[in-house]
Amino acid sequence: MKIALIAHDEKKDEMINFSASYKHILESHELFATGTTGKRIAEATGLDVYRFNSGPLGGDQQIGAKISENEMDLVIFFKDPLTAQPHEPDISALMRLCDVYQIPLVTNLAGAEVMIRALEAGFFHWRDIIDA
C-alpha cells in the first residue's frame, strides 16, 4: 500500500511517535510524506520515506496529484485544528480529492490507530480491485 504521512508543525512529534510505534506495520508499505515530516520520520525510525515538498510549498498538492492518478491508498494527516494554516485551500483540496477518489483519510491519532490496525488486519484488499 502507498501511504501518505502528513503533519502540521504542532503535530509532528505526534506523527513521529505514531510512526515509531507502528514501524513494524509501516515498514512493509511504501511511505510518502511532505518535506519536514518525512525527514523527521526517516531520521527517527529509519523508515524509507519518499519526501515531497513541504505542505506550504506544494507538498499537499503533490500528494493530491498522486491521489488523482490512483497512486495513493491511504492518507494519515495529523491536522492542527487550533492553528490557522496559510495553505488551508491546499489542505481542503487534498481532503476533497480523498473523498472524490475514495481514499481513506484520517486526521488525528485516534483515527490513525484504528486505520493502522485495519491495515494490519488486511482490510484494504478492496484497493487491489481498484488498482487492477
N, C-alpha and C positions, 0 to 999 in steps of 0.2 A: 504494500500500500504506500501511496505517496501522501505524506502528512506535512502540512504547513504548521509551523510553530511561530506565533507572533505574540509579543507582549509590549504593552505600553511601559514607559520608563518606571513608573511606580509599581509595576507588576513583574519586572524582570527577575528579581530574586525568587519570586514565587514560581516562575517558569523554570528557573534553574533547578530549584528543589524538586519540582514535579518531574523534570527530565531525568534527574539523578535517581529519583525514587523508582521510576519506571524504565530505567535504562534497559533492563532485561527484556522488555517488550519492544521498546522503540528501536533497539539496535538491529532488529530483523526487518526494518522498513526503510524506505527512502525518506529522508528528512530534509525539509526546506524551511528556511526562516528568513525574516527580514534581518538586515545588517547586524546591528549590535547584539540583538537577541541570539542570532545564530552563532556569532563569535563567542559569546559567553557560555552558551550551551556546550559548544565544542570544547572550549577550554576546561570547563568544569567536569565534563563527563567523558570526554574522549570520543563521543559520538561523531560520526561523519555527517556533517550538515552542509547542504548547498545553501549559500547565502545570496539573497537578492539585496537590492539597495535597502537602506533604512526606510521605514514607513513614510516619513515626510518627504523623502526624495524619490518616491515612486515604488517602493517595495510592495506596498499593498496592491498597487495596480499590476505589478509583475505577477504576483500570486493570482490576482483576478484573471489575468490573461491565461494562466495555466488552467484555471477552473473552466474558463470558456472553451478551452481546447480539450477538455476531458482528461487533463493530465494532473489532477489533484483529487485525492479521495476523501480527505478529512482535513478540517481546519480547527486547530486549537488556538484560540485568540484570547489571551488574558487582557481584557479591557479594563481600563481605569475609569469607572463611572463618575468619579468625583473631580476629575481634572479635564478642562476643555482641551481638545486636541486641534491643532491648527490644520490638520489634514482630514478633518471629520468627513468631508464629502467622499474622500477616497475610501474611508472605512465603511461608510454607508454603501458605497458601490460594491465593495468586496462582499459585504453581507448579503446584498441583493443578488449577486451572482451565485452565492451559495444556495439561495432559495430557488433561483431560476434553474440551476443545473442539478438540484437535489444532492448537494454536497453537505454532509453533516458538519455542523458548526457549533462549537461550544465556546462560551465567552468567560468562563470562570473555573476555578479549581474544582468545585463540586461536580459540574458537568463534565470536566475533563477526566475526572477519576471514573465516572460511570462509563464514559466513552472508551477509555483505555482498557477497561475490563471487558467491554463488549468486543473490542478489537482482539484482545487476548483469547476470548471465547470463540472467535470466528464468526461473529455476527455480521461481518461485512462482505460475505461472499456474493451478495447481490451486486456489488460493484463489479465483479468479474463478468457478469452478464452484460452490463452496460459497456464495459471495455471491449467486449467481443465484436 
